[in-house]
Amino acid sequence: MLVREAMLKNVPTIRVDKKLAAARSIMDWAHLNHLPVVDSAGNYVGVLTRESIQTAVPPDETLPRAERDRRFASTPVSNAIVPDTPSVTTESRVWHAAQLMSEHGITCLPVVDGERVAGLVTASNLVAMLERHHLSQPRSATAAA
């Protein structure tokens, strides 16, 4: 089973030179917890997570809402990129993606095709794929599992 069979396709990206307010808006709109970051040429450079955004602009409830929003609007995406995030390719085996997630304590991997973002694969995608595979097996084969 290959990552391309389980991954989310047509995932939005954000350029590294944009601001965190834009990233947060894209993530909310697309219902994503992870957002691939690309350079001006569209090449993959890293990933943002909701947690990395909160770390870059820590919540401060003592500040007025307008000031918190201003901080998101002025903080560059580059300040919140998760360092050293592994990635997989569309042709990677799903077990390899699962192994990377386990080793790095993460639940999502960017999927790249060369230097371009092809999508994302999440732990939920992998579980759903395994479930579909298991259910598609003849009953006698699944009874032993």
C-alpha positions in Angstrom: 0.0 0.0 0.0 1.4 3.4 -1.0 1.0 6.8 0.6 -0.6 8.2 -2.6 -3.6 5.9 -1.9 -4.1 7.3 1.6 -3.0 10.9 1.4 -5.1 14.1 1.3 -4.7 15.7 -2.1 -5.1 19.3 -3.2 -3.9 20.6 0.2 -3.5 24.3 0.4 0.0 25.7 1.1 1.4 29.0 2.4 4.5 30.8 1.3 7.2 31.2 3.9 7.1 35.0 3.5 3.4 35.3 4.5 2.1 36.1 8.0 0.7 33.8 10.6 -2.8 35.4 10.4 -3.1 34.2 6.8 -1.9 30.7 7.8 -4.4 30.5 10.6 -7.2 31.6 8.2 -6.2 29.0 5.6 -6.1 26.3 8.3 -9.5 27.3 9.6 -11.0 27.4 6.1 -9.6 24.1 5.1 -10.2 22.4 8.5 -6.5 21.5 8.8 -4.2 21.1 11.8 -1.1 21.1 9.5 -0.2 23.4 6.7 2.7 22.8 4.3 5.0 25.8 3.7 6.6 26.6 0.4 9.1 29.1 -0.9 8.4 31.7 -3.6 9.1 29.1 -6.3 6.5 26.7 -4.8 9.1 24.3 -3.4 8.4 22.6 0.0 10.3 24.1 2.9 8.5 22.9 6.0 5.2 22.6 7.9 3.2 24.7 10.3 1.0 23.2 13.0 -1.6 24.8 15.2 0.8 24.2 18.1 3.7 25.8 16.4 1.6 28.9 15.6 0.6 29.1 19.3 4.2 28.8 20.3 5.3 31.5 17.9 2.6 33.9 19.2 1.8 32.7 22.8 -1.7 33.4 23.9 -1.9 36.3 26.3 -5.4 36.8 27.6 -4.4 40.0 29.3 -4.0 41.7 25.9 -6.9 43.2 24.0 -8.1 41.1 21.1 -7.0 43.7 18.6 -3.4 43.5 20.0 -3.4 39.6 19.8 -4.7 39.8 16.2 -1.9 42.4 15.4 0.7 40.0 16.6 -0.6 37.3 14.3 -0.8 39.7 11.4 2.9 40.8 11.9 4.6 37.5 12.7 6.1 35.7 9.7 5.3 32.1 8.9 9.0 31.4 9.0 8.9 32.0 12.8 6.5 29.0 13.3 7.9 26.3 10.9 8.4 23.0 12.7 12.1 22.2 12.3 13.3 19.0 10.8 9.8 17.6 10.0 10.3 14.4 7.9 8.4 14.0 4.7 7.4 11.1 2.5 6.8 10.7 -1.3 3.7 9.6 -3.1 5.5 6.3 -3.7 6.5 5.7 -0.1 4.9 2.6 1.6 2.3 3.4 4.3 4.2 1.4 6.9 7.2 3.8 6.3 4.9 6.8 6.9 3.5 5.2 10.1 7.0 4.4 11.3 8.2 8.0 10.8 5.1 9.3 12.6 5.8 6.9 15.5 9.6 7.7 15.7 9.0 11.5 15.6 5.9 11.6 17.8 3.8 13.3 15.1 0.4 12.6 13.5 1.0 14.1 10.0 3.6 14.1 7.3 3.9 16.3 4.2 3.9 14.3 1.0 6.3 15.6 -1.6 6.8 14.9 -5.3 10.3 16.1 -6.0 10.4 19.6 -4.4 6.6 20.1 -4.7 3.9 19.5 -2.1 1.7 16.6 -3.3 -0.5 16.5 -0.1 -0.5 15.4 3.5 -0.9 12.0 5.1 -2.2 11.8 8.7 -2.4 9.0 11.2 -6.2 9.0 10.7 -5.7 8.5 6.9 -3.5 5.5 7.6 -6.0 4.0 10.0 -8.9 4.5 7.6 -6.8 2.9 4.8 -6.0 -0.1 6.9 -9.7 -0.5 7.9 -10.7 -0.4 4.2 -8.1 -2.9 3.4 -9.1 -5.2 6.2 -12.8 -5.0 5.3 -12.1 -5.8 1.7 -10.4 -9.1 2.6 -12.5 -12.3 2.4 -14.2 -13.2 5.7 -12.0 -16.2 6.4 -8.9 -14.1 6.1 -10.2 -11.4 8.4 -11.6 -13.8 11.0 -8.0 -14.8 12.0 -7.0 -11.1 12.4 
